[in-house]
Amino acid sequence: MGAEPKEDSRMLALAVPISRNLVTIKMVGSPADVDAERQRFLDYCKGLRFSDVDVIESPEAK
């Protein structure tokens, strides 16, 4: 699934199951760049807040 892996690259990822959905957040880059930004990526992910999308009414439901 997706593109072929690139040599000399690294990825950090977060997958969050929310109801029937899966939210993914990824950071991809050179190993040096990903290592340098790792803590900021983790802090960013910790700061995210998700809502249960099944309880949000769509405009069509009103």
Buried (B, 14 or more C-beta within 10 A) or exposed (E): EEEEEEEEEBEBEBEEEEEEEEEEEEBEBEEEEBEEBEEEBEEEBEEEEEEEEEEEEEEEEE
